[in-house]
Amino acid sequence: MIQKKTAYKIITVLIGITFVVFLLSRISVKDLLSTLFSLDPLILFTGFALYSCTYLLRAFRFSILLNRSVSVRNLLPIICVHNFFVNILPSRTGEVSYVYLLKKIHARTTGEGIATLVVARIFDFITVIILLFFVGLFIYDVPDTFVDFLWIVYFFLFSLVGLLISLIYFGQSVLIFLNKCMFYLKLDKTKLAIFLLQKGDEIIQSIKRINVKQNAISLCIVSLSIWLVAYTGFYVILMGLGVSLPVQNVIFGAVLILLAGVLPTPGIAGFGTGQAIWTVIYVPLGMTLEGAIISGFSWHIVLLLFSLVLGLLGSFMLRKQCISIFKIFI
């Protein structure tokens, strides 16, 4: 009998393949290859340079979150490997690589690794929501139904931001509430409950040590810089691929795709579902169906190329510390 995990993996692969086959059937593969190979090397290099800068900024932000106890230089290879796994593994399971490497190389607790990662993601989320709202005020040539639907999205996202911020400031109260629920359900003695409460306490204590209030301004500035640089590189590559959309429409679509990517979507290295989401978002923003599919596949291939190069570079840097990229999940 096939186990549930195995069945899930098989279904994930099949869904991804189905989307890839369906989308490729709507375009000419020759046009896709022509678009990729026509990309100007200078534009490709510029996009790669900007993408690399986001890694440096992320390493700097994690250094702040770790109270400067780990230098940017020592965090950079971890960021390179971490982002590589995030881009190739489904459902963002690659996030665990950062926690593992931080613990393995710099002797940080699992709770501290998760805490810094969670806080970084919260600042990412807040930043991109602000960008989404700002550029959303200037998008044009989109269907009215699309604009009306946005206000529902805004309400949901801003509510979620408020919830995330409250978890940072009232995490201990949340843990106490969870403990009481476990007690009333008579689950407080189970191994899972003990593990969750223990790790939850580690995370909360780590968040307290991060001192978010003191570093809030720095974290906001760095987070904003990360996404401004990232979307500049994204826009440069898309223009090189022949996409002719207003910059605000391009960035607006990119933020929506990023937010959709947080969901546990199936696929192999993001292929299939990623391009389906891309197409659904960018067609109302002004792309043709064929142009959306071609640019979606092209950008994804370029992104994987960038992350592969930097991932291998990070692996080489980690090998000096006796850590192999292939042993991360062993």
N, C-alpha and C positions, 0 to 999 in steps of 0.2 A: 504494500500500500504506500502511495506517495505521501510523504509528510507535508504538513501545512506550509512550512518554510520553502520546501522544494517546489510545491505547487504554486506558491506566490511568485517565486523567481521565474518559473516557466511562463506564468500568465503575464508577468511584467515584460519578459522578452517578446512574447507574442503580440502584446499590445503595441510595443515600440515598433516592431517589424511591420505590423499592420498599418500604422500611421505613416511609416517611411514609404512603404509600397504605394499607399493611396496618394500621398502627396507627390511622389515622383511620377506617378501616372498622369498627373495634371500638368506637368511641364516637360520640356525637352532636357534630358540629362546633358546633351551636348551644350545647351545654353548655360547650364549650371557650371560645367567645367570651363567654358569660355569666359564666364564672369569671374571665376576664381583666378584663372591664369592671366587675365587682363589687369589684375590689380597691380597698380604701380608699386615697385619695390620701395620707393621713397615713402609712399603713404603707408605701406605695410610696416616699414621701420619706425615711422612716426607713431603709429598705433601701438606697436610693441613697446616703444620707449615710454609712452604714457601709461600703458598697462603695467609696466614694470614699476613705474613711480607709485602706483597704487599699492604695490606690495611693500615698498619702503614706508609709505604712510601707515599701512596697517601694522607693520612691525613697530613703528613709533607709537601707535596707539596702544598696542598690547604692552609695550614697555611702560607707558604711563599707568595702565591698569595694574601692572605688577609693581607699582611704586618705584620704577627705575631700577629694580633689583636685577633685572635681566636686560642687557644692552640690546639696541636695535640690531647690531651686527650679529648677535647670537640668536635673535628671534627671526631674522630674515630667512634663513634656510627652512625653518619650521613653517613659516608662512608659505613659502614656495611649494613645499610638499603638501601642506594642508590644502591649499587651493587646487592643486592638481587632483587630489582625491575627491574633493567636493565636486569638481567638474566631470569626473568620469564615473563616479558611483551614483546609483539612483537614490532618490528620497533623501538626499543630503546626508547620507550615512558617513560620508567622508569627513564630516565635522569632528568625529572622534579622533582623527589623526592628530589634531592640535593638542587635545587633552593628553593623549598618550605620549607624544614627543616631549611636551612640556614636563611631564612627570618623569619620563625616562632619562632625559638629558639634564634637566635642571632641578630634579628632585622636588617638584611641586606636587601638592596633593591633587587628587582627582577633583575634589570640590573646588579648589582654587582655579584649576584649569577650566572647569565648567562655568564657574562664576565669571571669569574674565571673558570667556566666549559669549556667555549670555548677555553681559553688559554691553559688549561690543556690538552684538546683533541688535540690541535694543536701541543703541545710538544710531546704527545703520537704518533701522526701521523708522525712527523719528525723522531722520534727515531726509530719507527718500519720500516720506509722506509729505513733508514740507515742500520738497521739490515738485512732487506730483501736483499738489494744490496750486503752487505758484505758476508752473508752466501750463496747468489746466485752464488758467484764466485767459491764456493767449492762443490756444489751439483754435483752428478754424477749418472750414470745409469738411465738417464731420456731421453725420446724421443727428437730428434733434433727439432721437431716442437714445443715442449714445451719450449725449450730454445729460439728459434727464437721469439716466442710469448712474452717472458719475456721482450725483449727490448722495445716492444711497451708499455707494462705495466710500465716499468721503466720511459719511456718518459712521459707518462700520469701522473704518481704519482709525479715525481719531478717537473713537471709543476704546479701541484696542490699545492705542498709544497710552491713554489714561490708565488703563488696567496694568500695562507693563510698568509704568512709572510707579504706580501704587505698590506693586510687588517688590520693587527695589526698596522703597521706603518703609513698607509694612510687612516685610518678609517674615519676621518672627511671629507676628500675629497669624499669618497664613499657616505657618508650621504648627502652631498651637491648635488651630482649628482642624488641621489635618490629623493631628494626634488624637484629638477628641473623637473625630469621626472613626478612626481606626479602633479606638477603645469601645465605642458603642456598637460597632459592627463585629467586635470580638476578633479583630484581625491584628491587634497591636503586638501579639506574640509571634506572629508569623515571620519567617526569614525575610520575605519581600518587604513587609511593613517596616521591620527594623532597619533593613538596608536603605529604604527610601527616606526614612526619618533621619538616619545617620548622615546620608549624603546631602539631604536637604539642609541639615544644620551646618555641615561643612560649607555648603554654597553660601548660606546666609552670613556665616562668620567671615567668609572670604570677601563677600560684597562689602561688609562693614570695613574690612581692612583696605579695600580699594579706595574708600573715602570718595564716593562719587560726587558729593557736594563740593568738595575742595577742587576736584579736577573737572567739574562739569563744563566749564567754559573751554578748557583745552580740548576735552574730548569732543565737544560740539564743533569746534573749529577744524580739528583733524578729520572728523567724520565728514564734514561738509567738503573739505578739500579732497578727500578720497573720491567722493562721488562726482564732484565737478571734473576732476581729472579723468575719472573712468568714463564719464559720458562724453567728454571731449574726444577721447580716443575712439569711443564707439561711433560718434558722429563722423569723425575723419574716415574710419574704415568704411562706413556705409556710403559716404559720398564717393569713395574710391570704387565701390561696387556698383555705382551708377544709380543709387537711390537719390531722388530729388524731392525731398519733403522739407517743409520748414523745420528749423532746428527744434522749435518747441514741440512739434508733433513727434519728432524722432525721440526726444528725451522723454516725453510723456509716455510713449509706447514702451520705451526701455524700462521705465519704472514699473509699469503694469506687468511686464514680463518678469521682472525681478520679483515682484510680490507674488505672482503666480508660481514662481519657482520655489517658493518657501513650502508650498504644498507637497505632500509625498507623491509626486507624479511618477509613474513608471517609465521605463525606457532604458536603453543601453547608452551610457555616456550622454544622456540627454537627447539622443536622437529620437525622432518620431513625435513624442508629446511636446517637446520643446518647439519644434517647427509648427506644430498644429496650433499651439497657443500664440506663437508669433504671428501666424497668418490671421487668426481670429481677431487679434488686436490691431494689426497694422492695416488691414484692408479698410476698416472704417476710418482710419486716420489718413487715407489717401493713396495707399499702394494698390496696384492691380493684384489680382489673385496670383498670377504667374510671378510677378515681381516680388511679392511677399514670400512665396515659397522659395524662390531662388535666393533671395537675400537672407532668408532664415537659415537655410542650409549653409550658405557661404560664410555668414558670420560665425556660425557654430563651429565650422571647421577651422576658421582662423583662430577663434577663442581656444579651441583644444590644442592647436599648434603652439600658441603663446604659452598656455599653461604647461604643456609638455616640455618645452624648452626650459622654462623656469623651474619646473618640477625636477628635471634632470640636474639642473644647476644646483638646486637645493639639496638633492640627494648626494651630489659630489661633495658639497660642503659638509654634509652630515657624516659622510664616510670618514672624514678626518676625526670625528668623534665616535667612531666605531658603531654607527647606526646605519643600517641598510634600509632603503626605501621599501624593499620587498619583505621586511620583517615586521612591518608596522602592526599588522593584525595577527601576528603569531603570538 
